[in-house]
Amino acid sequence: MAIALYMDAHIPRAIITGLRMCGIDLITAQEDNTANLSDPALLDRATVLQRALFTFDDDLLTEAARRQAEGIPFAGVIYAHPLRISIGTCVRDLEIIANAGEPKDLINQVVFLPL
């Protein structure tokens, strides 16, 4: 089973469009009406939906590290710094992750892009 993605509110439309053209299962925070949630609540929402959260937000790294340290489960975080990765590389790497892995592979994990 492929890894489903949950896209943070600040992810460019070009990345979302590119992933959808590749057939990747994703939901955006805007589509889910959660664009204004706090970082912990957004990560909770992604976890409830069993989707890895893709973000450019450094604060979500802090939240993921806190949960790892405290043993609080989450569905996984995939992080990229927006100035250090191109849209094309983002799409390619997220497609690889989504198609090559299983949801259990990312539980309580943080993955950094580019791969």
N, C-alpha and C positions, 0 to 999 in steps of 0.2 A: 504494500500500500504506500503510495507517495505521501510526501510531507505536504500538508496544506499550510498556506501562509496567511498571516494577518499583517497588513501593512499599516504602519504608523501614519499619522496624519500628514507628515512632512515629506513623504516619499513622492518624487516627481511622477506626474502622469505618464511620462514616456517609459518609465520602468514598469509601471502597472500594465500599460498597453503592450509592451514587449513580452511580458510574462504571459499575458492572456493569449497573445498570438501563438505562444508556445504550448498552450493548453494547460498552464499551471493553475491549480485551484487556489484562488486567493480571495480575500475579503479586505476591503479598505476600512479604516476607522470611520471615514466619512459615510460610507455605505451602511455601516453598522450604527451610525449615530453616536459614536463614542469619541469623536475628534477632540472633545474638550475634557476628557477624563484625565485624572492624575496618572502619573506613570505606574504606581502600584495597581490602580484600578484597571488600567489598560492591559497590563500584563495578566491580571486576574481574568479579564474578559477573553484574551487570547487562549489562556489555559482552559477555561470552561469550554471553549469551542474546539479545543485540541489542535490548535494552530500555532506554529512557531511565529514569533513576532519579529518582523524585520523593521529596523529603525536606523536613523542617523543620530539619534539622541543619546548623548553621553550619559545623561541621568539614568537611562534605562540600564546601562552597564552597572551603575552603582546599585540600583534596585536588584538586579540579577545577582550580583555579588553578595548582597545582604541576604537574599533568599538562600543562596548556596551555603553561606556560613551558618544560617539559622535552621537549615533543613526544611525550608518551605518549598514545596514542589512548584514547578512552572514548566510550561510546554517547550521552552527554549527561546533564546534570543539570537537573532542574526544581526550583526552590527557592521556598518560601513561608515567611514568618515566621508562626507559628501565631497570634500575637496581632494580626496586621495583615490577616487575610483570613478571610472567613466560609467555612463549609463549602460553602454554595451557590455562592459565587464560585469556590472551588477546583474543584468539580465542573464548573462551566461552562467555566472556563478550560482545565482539563485535557482536557475533551471537545473543545474547539476545537483544541487542539494535536494531540491524537491523530488527529482526523479530517481536519484541514487540511494536515498535513505528511506528509513521507516520513521514514523513519528517517535517511537521509543528511543531512537538514536539521539534525539535532541533534548529529551527530558532533562531539565536542570543543567543544561549546557549553554555556553555562549560561543558562537562561531563568528570569527572575524573575516570580513571580505576586504580585499580580494583574497581568494583561496591561494 
